[in-house]
Amino acid sequence: MRKKILSVCFLIAVLGASLSWAQPVEVKDLEAYRAEENQVQRTVAVDPRIPDSANVGAVEDFIRDRFENYNLIIDKMPDDDSVGAVDIQHSEDYIAEANKDKKSTFDEIYEQALNRVSTQEAQENQEVLQNRNQMALENQKQQRQWQENAPNFPVVNVFLPPKGEQVLVPAQEHIPFFFSEVEILPTSQVKIDETVVVVANGQKLKHGLTRALPRYATSRDGRGREIDVNLSEVMVDDVVLPYKIKASGNYLLLVPEKEYTLAPGVYTYKFSYVVNRDVWDYDKFNEFYWDATASSWNLVIARAGVLVTLPANSKPLGQSAFSGLVHNLQTDVVAYQPSQNTMAYVASRPLFAGEGLHFILSMPKADFVAPDTYQIFTDFLNDYGDIVIAALVLLVVLSAYYLSWRGMKKRYDDKLRLPKFGPLLRLLAFNKIDKVSFSSYLLHLFYKGVVDLKENEQGVVMLSFLKTKAKGLKFWEKKFLKKLFKSEQVCVMDKSHAPHIKAAYACLEKGLKHSFNRLLWRLNLSYLFFSFAMLVLAEAAIARLGYNFMFDFGTMLSCTVTFAFGFWLFNKAFKRKWLKWCMRVLAVLSIVLDWFVLSFFIHMIAAVLIVAVVFVIYAYSNVFARRNGLIKNNVKEALAYKDFLVKHADTIALGKSFGVEQENIHALDADAAFSPNAQNQAIYRLDVAQKIDSLL
């Protein structure tokens, strides 16, 4: 499954003439903006005081200086008496400092923006708000609270990187500082290092900071593809903390491998990762779009900036930067070009819940190298890997089906490969469960010493039950004996015991069908085991292509079981016609719904192929059970065994094997070839079995 995210809404407009500063302008016309961008070379304000781009600290200082000199002035201060669970400086000191006019314009905006959040009403423990309506409502609420006046609020010391500059910030849970260094490599990979300073007080950041990244990228012409992210390292206060990547809807979340409780305080997070498949290659240029803050945190970001480095000696063909909600973007971002291949973008105001810092760069194609074979292969796997793997396993299962069919057509010799159980051989050879099956089963019990068969002088057949020898019998065999003998020791084959015999016959019929089904499973077990093993391995390989291996793998296995149940329910026979069709409708709905669920995790075509694999496996087992299907060779084997018994009748009748073969001889109608003699007279019961057949 490859979901396509909404078109890049923040590109919907024409940028104003000046990028250094402008009044907020909503961006709404994507096509108009792109048409103008392709025709006009955008210029960037260059300040003579711009430092060397190689000196990151100097660049950050420069950006911070621009914060203090290019912002709107707001007269009122916010009202917020809440106290966070961090080390706080009392507001009297802060107010005294403010009265001395030592606060910059940016600090005033900063303080107002941070304190407009109502921490009592904020959602706890929610790192990513995917619902844009919720984001808009939260933003509006913050805008209203922003205008409230409060001369007294708690503050806390924060040391901002890279030089550890100490500033006083409101002691609310927020992000005082966000700075991202983006390096676009000639291979179209993007290396990103982020520094995020957070103030935590145990409300939203109970278990640490979760970084949300976009999962999908969309091109100008509406094509979508999944972004490939490789996490390098996450550090918290210069200590490496194990993080992992977890997919969640349209986001890739960088979350701690082990959940922990984040104590209240001030922390500096550093995220380092590499993004691939997010630079689009067009005919005349390459283009990269990035939402630096991901528009996902339900936290105020006081200061946000991005430093972008292009491939060496590269110069952007065009650029634009926006901030705000994705459906209400504004061109109020300060843009600077410290050097030919370096761009800096700074949000000129704090970013609230759901707001982001977006930028887009068009670059010369000549500055990028063509993808190598490995990159092409990995891109192909990212786009179509699940389809390819599912198609391969379907091909393997079909090939195994064909080879298994061919293998069963080989010529059988005299050696019987089937279980030597008379009633079962009769069912295979003649497709019958009848009175001969009943008497041959009695011969089976006679050989095991459980039942003795005798005919008295009056020609009455007597069946004697020896309970001490009944151990080790199957459940249905014990039930057969219980029905036949009830509480008696002897059963006489006459009309008085007809109900007992009838109940025992029904028990035998049910037991034989159960044994026959077990035989079918055993005969095609190798194919089933191989096919299921291939399917499970394929699903594991598909799950490995994603980020949530155990969850995706478990989901695919669950869907596979549901598919199998749906096919079984569709073909199950019901006595009532209306019930049969109801179950078929239910089975179809179950399969379709299951496929729909599976399509959320893998490509819909791959989901169809997995359904096809399950169907092939089920069809093989179903065809195997038919007498004219795959089991027909086993039917031939049972019939061939009758010829074997007749051919070797003299040897069998004189040997010890007669006791074993007696039930098979009678079940396969080969009695005429065997007569009593001195060697088998003590165990010869074919005549009694024939008498039982005549009585039944």
Buried (B, 14 or more C-beta within 10 A) or exposed (E): BBEEBEBBBBBBBBBBEEBBBBEBBBBBBBEEBBEBBEEEEBEBEEEEEBBEBEEBEBBBBBBBBBBEEBBEEBEEBBBBEBEBBBEBEEBEEBBEBBEEEEBBBBBBBBBBBBBBBBBEEBEEEBBBBBEBEBBBEBBEBBEEBBEBEBEEBBBBBBBBBEEEEEBBBBBBBBBBBBBBBBBBBEBBBBBBBBBBBBBBBBBBBBBBBBBBBBBBBBBBEEEEBBBBBEBEEBBBEEEEBEBBBBBBEBBBBBBBEEEEEBEBBBBBBBBBBBBBBBBBEEEEBBBBBBBBBBBBBBBBBBBBBBBBBBBEEBEBBBBBBBBBBBBBBBBBBBBBBBBEBBBBBBBBBBBBBBBBBBBBBBBBEEBBEEBEEEBEEBBEBBBBBBBBBBBBBBEBBBEBBEEBBEEBEEEBEEEBEBEEBBBBBBBBBBEEBBBBBBBBBBBBBBBBEBBBBEBEEEEEBBBBBEEEBBEEBEEBBBBBBBBBBEEEEEBBBEEEBEEBBEBBBEBBBBBBEEBBEEBBEEBBEEBBEBBBEBBBEBBBBBBEBBBBEEBBBEBBBEBBEBBBBBBEBBEEEEEEEEEBEEBBEEBEEBBEEBBEBBBEBBBBBBBBBBBBBBBBBBEBBBBBBEEEEBBBBBBBBBBBBBEBBBEBBEEBBEBEEBBEBBBBBBBBBBBEBBEBEEEBEEBBBBEBBBBBBEBB
